[in-house]
């Protein structure tokens, strides 16, 4: 990794659901040991309300978050880039480690349908964090 703490960037198209959940879950679990960012290639206006509710159910308030546009600095600074459904719209930079998570899009889904998506992301986050901390 390029620094004292690895940097992870979660990318999806709208940065209104999956990448926001992933960033919040990793931030909580990493407890400052990982720098976490999320962004979208074509960010939406607001977060998916069902995602906000599903995250609140596990004690994480993301209601103040807003979708963010991917910047060159975010991409350049990341050690690991986790893409979630952005396909060709996510940039590929040399020297970066890319991981693609095939996770269902919560757009238009009910809270009941978002919970399993959140839980799948959470499982992936646990594995990623273990790997990042072992490679320190």
N, C-alpha and C positions, 0 to 999 in steps of 0.2 A: 504494500500500500504506500501511497505517496506521502503520507504524513503520520502524525501521532495517532490520529483517529481516521479510520476509513470514511470516505464519503460515498453515499448511495443516492442515486437519483432515480425516482420512480416516474415513468412516463406513460401516459395514455393520451388519447386524442383530446378529450375535453377537460381533464384534470378536475372532474366534478364527482368522481366516485372511487374507482379502484385505486388510483394512484394516491388519492387523499387518504383512503383507509390504510393503505400500506405504509405511507409515511407516518401517520399517527401511531399505528401499532408498533412500528420499528422504533420510533422515538421513545415511546413508553418503555419498551422492553430493553432498549440499549442503555437507558439511563445516562446519557451523555457520552457514551463510549463510541458512538458513530454519529457523523454529521449526516443529516437526512434532508433531502429536498424532494419536492414533487412538482411536476409541470405537465403542460399539455401542448401538443403541436398546434391545436386549434381550440384554445380554452373556451369553456362555456361562460355564461354570465354568473351563475350561482351554483352552489353545491346541490347535488341531488338530495332532496329532503328526506327520502327514505334512508339514505346513507348516513345522514346526520343523526337520525333517530337510532339506527342500528348501532352506531358507534357510541351514542349516549348510553345505550343498554349495557355496554361493557365498561362504562365509566370514563369514556374519552369524549370530551366536548370539542367538536371541530366546527361548531356553528359560526365562529368568527373567521374561519378560513375562507379564502376566495380562490377560484381557479387562476392559475398563473401561466403565463406564456413561457415556453422554454427559451432560455437565453444561451448564447455561446458560452458564457462564463459557467453556467450550471453544468453544461455538458463537458466542458474542458476540465473542471475541477473534480468531477466524479471519478471514483475508482471503479465503481460498479454501476451500470445502468440497467435497471430492470424495466423492460417494456411490457405493456399489457394492452395488446390490441391496437397499436397504432400503425402497424405494418410499415409501409414505405414512407410514411410521414414522419417517422422517428429518424433522426440523423444517426449515422454510423461514423464514429471518429476512430482513427487508428490508435491503437494502444489502450483502448478501453475494454473492459470486460463487459460483455452484454449477456443478459439472461432474459429470455422471453417467457413470461408466465401466461399460459393459456387459461385465463380466468374470465368467466362470463361477465358481460357488461351489465351493471345494475340499472342502466338508464331505463326509465319507464316501469321499473319493477316496484312491487309493494315491499314494505318492511319485512314481511314474512319471506319473500323471495331474496331479499338482500342479506339476511342473516347467514345462509349457507355460503354466500360469496365472501362475506366478512370472515367467516370461520376458516374457509379455505386459504384466504390471504394470510390469516393469522398463523396457520400451520406452516406456510411457506416462509413467513417472517422468522419463525423460530429456527428453522433450518438455516436460513441465510445468516442470521445473527450468530449462530454457533460457528458456522464456517468462517465468518469475518473475524470473530474474536480468536479463533484458533490460528488464523493466519497472521495475527499481529506479531 
